[in-house]
Amino acid sequence: MNNAAFSIKAFAGYLFALGAVLLIAPNVLLALTAFALLGLANPMLALFGAMDLAGALWTIAALKKAA
């Protein structure tokens, strides 16, 4: 398996776990909404955005290396 495929599978696993949490206990994560960047909510939400950004950057780097 090349790096691009691995990064996509790892990111899919992260999204699957996040989706499961949102199905089981949505209020835990929804209480953290996009207002974190505005200082209106818990800044812990920014961690989810950072994980999404890291996954996207990892995939982009792997795809460029494979090309």
C-alpha positions as CSV (number, residue, x, y, z in Angstrom):
1,M,0.0,0.0,0.0
2,N,1.5,3.4,-1.0
3,N,1.6,6.4,1.3
4,A,-1.5,8.1,-0.3
5,A,-3.7,5.1,0.2
6,F,-2.5,4.7,3.8
7,S,-3.2,8.3,4.6
8,I,-6.7,8.1,3.1
9,K,-7.5,4.9,5.0
10,A,-6.2,6.4,8.3
11,F,-8.3,9.6,7.8
12,A,-11.3,7.5,7.0
13,G,-10.8,5.6,10.3
14,Y,-10.7,9.0,12.1
15,L,-13.9,10.1,10.4
16,F,-15.6,6.8,11.1
17,A,-14.8,7.1,14.8
18,L,-15.9,10.8,14.9
19,G,-19.1,9.9,13.1
20,A,-19.9,7.1,15.6
21,V,-19.4,9.6,18.5
22,L,-21.8,12.0,16.8
23,L,-24.4,9.3,16.4
24,I,-24.1,8.1,20.0
25,A,-23.5,11.3,21.9
26,P,-23.9,14.3,19.6
27,N,-24.2,16.8,22.4
28,V,-20.7,16.1,23.6
29,L,-19.2,17.4,20.3
30,L,-22.0,19.8,19.2
31,A,-21.6,21.8,22.3
32,L,-18.1,22.7,21.0
33,T,-19.4,24.3,17.7
34,A,-17.6,26.6,15.3
35,F,-17.9,29.4,17.8
36,A,-14.7,28.2,19.4
37,L,-12.7,30.4,17.1
38,L,-14.8,33.4,18.1
39,G,-14.3,32.7,21.8
40,L,-18.0,31.8,22.3
41,A,-17.4,28.1,22.9
42,N,-14.8,25.7,24.3
43,P,-11.5,26.0,22.3
44,M,-11.2,22.2,22.3
45,L,-13.2,22.2,19.0
46,A,-10.1,23.7,17.3
47,L,-8.5,20.3,17.8
48,F,-10.9,18.6,15.5
49,G,-10.2,21.2,12.8
50,A,-6.5,20.7,13.3
51,M,-6.9,16.9,12.9
52,D,-8.8,17.5,9.6
53,L,-6.2,19.9,8.4
54,A,-3.4,17.4,9.3
55,G,-5.1,14.6,7.5
56,A,-5.6,16.7,4.4
57,L,-2.0,17.9,4.3
58,W,-0.7,14.4,4.8
59,T,-2.8,13.1,1.9
60,I,-1.7,16.0,-0.4
61,A,1.9,15.3,0.4
62,A,1.5,11.6,-0.2
63,L,-0.3,12.2,-3.5
64,K,2.5,14.6,-4.7
65,K,5.1,12.1,-3.8
66,A,3.3,9.3,-5.7
67,A,2.9,11.5,-8.8
